[in-house]
Amino acid sequence: MIRRALLILSALALPMGQASGQLTVQILRGMAESVPIAIVPLAWDAPGEMPWDVSATIHSDLERSGRFRPLARTQMLELPGTASEVDTADWRMLKVDYVLVGRLSPMPDGRYEVRYELVSVANGQRLLGTAMLADRNALRLASHRVADAIYEKILGVRGAFATRIAYVAADGPTTKRSYRLIVTDADGANERVVFASPQPIMSPTWSPDGRSLAYVSFHSGLAAIYVQTLTTGEQVRVSAKSGINGAPSFSPDGKQLALTLSRRDGNVDVYVLTLATQELRRLTEDEAIDTEPAWAPDGRSIYFTSDRAGGPQVYSVGLGAGDRARRITFDGSYNASPRVSPDGRQLAVVTLDRGAYRIAAVDANGGGMRVLSGGQLDESPSIAPNGADIIYTTRDRGRDALAIVSSDGRIQQRISASAGEVREPAWSPYLN
Amino acid sequence: MRSLPVLLMILCTLMLAGCPKKPTTVPESSGSTTGESATGSGQGEGQVGSGSDIAGGSASATGGPAGVANIIYFDFDRSDIRPEYASLINSHAKHLAAAAGAKIRVEGHTDERGSREYNIALAERRGQAVRRALMLQGAGDAQLTTVSYGEERPAVAGSDESAYEKNRRVELVYGR
């Protein structure tokens, strides 16, 4: 019996026009022990063409993750539509560990039902059995959600296929750039321009509910921080002090924004802004540079970059009155841009590794640093909401480009941009 | 070859005027801001040449003092003003002091290496060092606006030292 989980999906409408897809995500190196799986094309018995090839999207999601090895359709001996039709002996012969089967059906109200079951070939057990309803234009999102569920069932961690990436694109010659803030689905589809300016746009970051982005824009001629609601396009200026207004980071409850200000005296410190009241609290007070705040998931402390010991290193400070900053990183001469994993136990940082700027993971207490990326000028790490992958900026043939590395460094994905420079990726939270 | 007389002129000015005070926010120092280094000027890491032979020419076209360059270059990860820029800064400060209505933007920049927001902070510190030097020599606080662009607006493209040294800079932009 299929457990009916009726998820009503509708595509998020963003205000500005859809740009042509700029990013293509490819797997460069997957896991040697990736999971063999068969994503059987969903049954479709209504007249006409299937409105969306759900199975193909699931197949490419899982393949691109580097953790799965989906069987090519041409190698399938049969195309069962339900778990009870799966002949495990046949699939065992094809060396497949799991089989996904299902059916896509039009509903009287114009929506579609996606019904699917995941079967373990080892014992014939049905691991998943779910149905969801989706608008026609949300079938792609529904496919990502099925891939998320398969990923979670087999690997124990929810997938992050139904998430988005925000990034900054810079086009034109070096001295005459134009800038766009873009949001795309995690697979590079559904690209939308959120904001465009002839002046620099920097440091996009997601609100915890996934509905807004905070970012730095120079379009007024000076740096200011804006919060923009994606569905309405409404842009609110939240910080425009003298000097730097930079490095915004939402608190886990979304009510506060940590940010970097230099004020009139030029002393670069971290502050916490309460958005509803505009109340501003200074969190660090040091002659040195303090910047790049990142909240711990419990909301009780903030990691940041400081050069108070000479070069940039990562520090942490509690939000209680009188809490003192504590140095976290000690390995190497340059550690910056801390980002905290969803469980709070790991940081992603930019580290100077034998003359090259690379992405590294380090324990939240500073121990166990592991260099994950292999570029020369890697920067701007952002961790997926499931903690499994880190997206970052790298260099590809002299241009800023994006790449993904798994948190254990074993899986690498390359994201090719069709034109221009792309950088400062920010991975969205889970979007429900 | 026109840089030789210019260099001599700068050295003479330095002997008369001394070096700008070290900005207070620079936390560490390897001693490169002391007056002694002026005698050996020109060969340090990141050297781009004297302040007057930069591309983009003098500030006079945009409202600054005639014949004086408007870009100050910096060493890697440093925000202390090299001694050879003393006369450049002095000229701009005098110009601003004499023209109370004149305003400039002090625009700080870095090369592209490392964290973008850290570079924003580093470029701000460069801008503040120049701002303070201008104010010490007579410019008014209200005449100066500092803007930090970090690595966002490079002067030249490229990922080598010759590009980097042209991008680590503070530009003085008149009229805004």
Interface residues (C-beta under 8 A of the other chain):
Chain A: P173 T174 T175 R177 P200 M202 S203 F218 G221 L222 A223 G243 I244 G246 A247 T260 S262 G266 N267 V268 E287 A288 I289 T291 E292 T305 D307 R308 G310 G311 P312 Y334 A336 S337 V350 L352 Y357 Q376 L377 E379 S380 R395 G398 E424
Chain B: T24 T25 P27 E28 D77 E112 R113 G114 S115 R116 E117 Y118 I120 A121 L122 E124 R125 G127 Q128 R131 T145 T146 V147 S148 Y149 G150 E152 R153 P154 A155 V156 A157 S159 R176
